[in-house]
Amino acid sequence: MGQKYLWWQRGVIYQIYPRSFQDSNGDGVGDLPGIVERLDYLEWLGVDAVWLSPIYPSPMADFGYDISNYTDVDPLFGTLADFDHLIEEVHRRGMKLLLDFVPNHTSDQHPWFAESRSSRDSSKRNWYIWREPKSDGGEPNNWLSNFGGSAWQFDERTGQYYYHAFLKEQPDLNWRNPEVQDAMLNVLRFWLDRGVDGFRVDVIWHIVKDDQFRNNDPDPNYQPQWAPHRKLLATYNTDRPEVHDIIGRMRAVLDEYDERMMVGEIYLPVERLVTYYGTENSGVNLPFNFQLIETPWHARAIGDAVNRYEALLPAHGWPNWVLGNHDNSRMISRIGKEQARIAAMLLLTLRGTPTLYYGDEIGMHNVPIPPDRVQDPFEKNVPGLGHGRDPERTPMQWNAEPNAGFTSVSAWLPIADDVESTNVVAARKDPNSLLALYRRLIELRRREPALEVGNFVSIPAEGDLLVFRREVANARAFVIALNFGASAAKFSNENLSGKVALSTCLNRENQIIDRAIELRPQEGIIVELRDRMT
Ligand code: NOJ
C-alpha cells in the first residue's frame, strides 16, 4: 500500500442533527453538551468523524440553515466554550469534527442583510441579489424557490426584489462580489483556527447564478409527486461554471491548514457531480454521492450505478457513499427492515468514504407527524405531498424510557412509537441487532486495508445478486455478495474459495466457501479469499 490515505478517505463519517441527538438542559431540544455526553457511544460504534448540522445563531426558520451570525453558537445549543469543549472531547477520542458551512444564503436577520435592504445605496446592497421588477411589476424572472413559490421576494422599502433559493427568510448571498467571498472565507478560517477538521458545505452547487438571469425552461419529465420547484430545469440558477473558481478559493483556505477537508452537498446527475472534484487541489474533496438514496433498490440498478460512478470518477477523485440524511426519508422506510442489513453491508464495503445518518444504525424509521406538530417549513409551505422532513429528524432513541433518553421533557418532535424495541440500549444487548452489524462492519473495514482503501472490482452476477471484490497489494482480498431478494440464491465462481468473514445473518463466520456461496434470502456475505480471485 505505498500510497498515503488521508483520514477522510479511510474514515466513516457520522451525521448528527444537533436538535435531535441529546438534550442536556431539559428544553426538549438537543445541544452541544448533550453531544459530549454521547461521544462514548460514537467511539464504541467506531466512527471516525462527526458532522454537525448547523449550530450557529439562527431564528430557526429553517432550523439553523438560516444563519444570523456565522461565528458563534446559538444559545439553544450552548456557547462557544461548549463548542471548544466538544471539539476537545472529540479529538481526545481520536475522532474528527466537521461543521456545516452554509455559504449560499444567510438569515434575513443577519446584520449583513439588514444593512443590504436598508437602501439601494447601502454599502452592502451588492452582498445579496437585488433585481428590478419587470415593467409590469412582476418578478425579474421565473426562478422558483426550493420550498415552493417564486424565488423572488419584493421589498417594499427599496422597490426591488431579492432572490432566495429557499425561504424568503433565507436571502441568497451574491458570491460574484469579492467582498462576500472574502468575508465568507474568513468564516472558514475562524472555525479552522478553532480546530475543526472540515466542513460539509450546504448546497454548494447553488452559490453562483447566471449573470444574465435567464429564465429556466420547463422540465418535460416533471412528475406531480416531485417538489414544485422541479417543474423547471435549474439550468440558470444552479451549477454555473463560475462556481468552480469559488470552490477553488475555499479549497485554498482549507489547504492553508493540515489535512482539513470539505464535503459538498450536491444533488446533480453523476456526470455533473464528478466535475466538482475539480482539478487536483481545486475541487471539493468529496462531492456527496446520493445515489444509494436515489437509485431504485434493486441489485441491477445499484450495481449499474456503482459501476458508472467508479468509471466516471477522475483519477484524483476519492469516492463516497451516503445512505441517509436530514432531508430524505429514513433508509429503513425507503427499503424495509430486511434490506437495511444489506444496505449497511453495501455502504461499508463499497470503495469510498461512507456517511451514516444518526439513528439509521439502530433502524430508526420515519415517524408520522400529526399536523399540529409539524415543524418543517417545507411541509408548511407545500403541505400534504410528503415532502416534509420532520419524520427523519425525530429524537435519537437511546433507551426505552418515555422520552427515549433524549430529554426529560416533551421533545421538539414526537418520538417513534417503537422506541421500546428500537433503541441503543436494547440493540447493544442483542448480538443480532442492526447496530451490532454496523459495529462489526466498521471494525472489519478498519482492520482490513482492502475494505478500507482497496480497489473495487465488479463481478458479473444476475437477478437479485450484487457481487464485487475489494483488493489491495499485500493484503487479504474479499468478495462481497449481497442478496437483494427474498429468495435464497447461489453464486458460483471457479476461483471463489475462502471463508466467511462476516454475514448479515448470525453464525456463519468462518464457514468455508468452496467455489459457491449459498445466500439466504436477504443475506449479505463478506468472504475472505484464500487466494486472490482472477
Ligand atoms: C440543504 C440542507 O440540507 C437543508 O436542510 C436546508 O433546508 C437547505 N439546504 C437550505 O439551507
Residues whose N, C-alpha, C, O or C-beta is under 5 A from the ligand:
A	BS01	NOJ	D62 Y65 F166 D202 V203 D327
